[in-house]
């Protein structure tokens, strides 16, 4: 079990680090007045919210793929599959 889990642990830590570093560094690397009417902290807040929305959208897409693809591939050999797919 450890042989399987250790690489996943390091990959998960790398992903979390990448996500957090991008949010934290965005505020400091963004030039002042880059977005008119917003300071860097407000722009970083919008950036973080956009990341959360993108994660939610990716989760919905993955859930659809895991549910739909087995259904479509399972019904592919059926002679009534074109009507089923059209519906």
Number of C-alpha atoms within 10 A of each C-alpha: 5 8 7 8 10 11 11 12 12 11 12 12 12 12 12 12 12 11 13 13 11 15 16 12 11 18 18 12 10 15 11 12 11 11 12 7 8 12 15 18 13 13 18 20 14 12 16 18 12 12 14 12 12 12 12 12 12 12 12 11 12 12 11 11 12 10 11 12 11 11 11 13 10 11 15 14 9 10 9 10 14 11 8 12 10 6 6
